[in-house]
Amino acid sequence: MLTLAKALNTGLRTAMEDDPKVVVMGEDVGKLGGVFRITDGLLADFGEERVIDTPLAESAIIGTAIGLAMRGFRPVCEIQFDGFVYPAFDQIVTQLAKMHYRTQGRVRLPVTVRIPFGGGIGAVEHHSESPEAYFCHTAGLKVVTCSNPVDAHTMIRQAVATDDPVIFFEPKRRYWDKADVETGLPLSAAIPLHVSQVVRTGDDATLVAYGPMVRTCLDAATVMAEEGRELEVIDLRTLSPLDLSPVLTSVRRTGRLVVVHEAPSNVSLSAEIAARVTETAFYSLEAPVLRVTGYDTPYPPSRLEEHYLPDVDRVLDAVDRSFKY
């Protein structure tokens, strides 16, 4: 049994063992092992040349990683908290995302940017945000997020092995979730990185989520099953590119779709998913696509976050509203 945090740690360790060009860099990733201990022990095993404690300067971290990638390395950058990524946004959007296109394919930047994201841990301001839509909107970036320890271990390895820049969102409030993880599994046997997955089958309605909200949706489906309705739950896993094939297949069978995420609803992933499903599977829908999200406000103080974050009751309410149509 491994926690999600430990699964990421073992995944990074395996990636570094497999390729000597993989380097880990970020604030406190070395001696401290990271705020959430994701890089714990890597410094002792791989040394200061491959596990680099950087200054508190996110733009410099990404800028340095871009230079290293141009020289043949595979940097894995840790952004300590979601709200700290904004000083690096310029480097990510104007350099990291565009270099391959700008050079007509001659230069690749295999950089993985790890970002713990989302709320639910009682943190202070700038520590509980969900900025994924910014990066999904940016052409040239691949954006993924794991929801469980099994995916965490394989997806971080797959991200590091990718020749394109990958923004890797880690659901920080799920770091302590546990599962059996087969750490020796070759990547060729794993689910591909940019594929969504049905994690619970059902015929009455479809729930789509990613990252921390997958477990919330699974809990909601368990409650609804006691009432005689079976909900299908789909873990997107990949946010850009979006893999909506399992979603469309499910919606054509259930006729109802609820999309759940922590980020605010305005111009969000749920809006994009609702638009695409409506365009493609309109005549299969028995009700409008409904969304359960965070509110269009700055993230609140920790004492109020339970009122802000989607929970099982809000998901169940959306499902009930869907069945009223």
Summary of the structure (lengths in Angstrom):
residues: 325
radius of gyration: 19.5
end to end distance: 43.3
largest distance: 60.4
contacts: 1154
relative contact order: 0.12
helix: 41%
strand: 20%
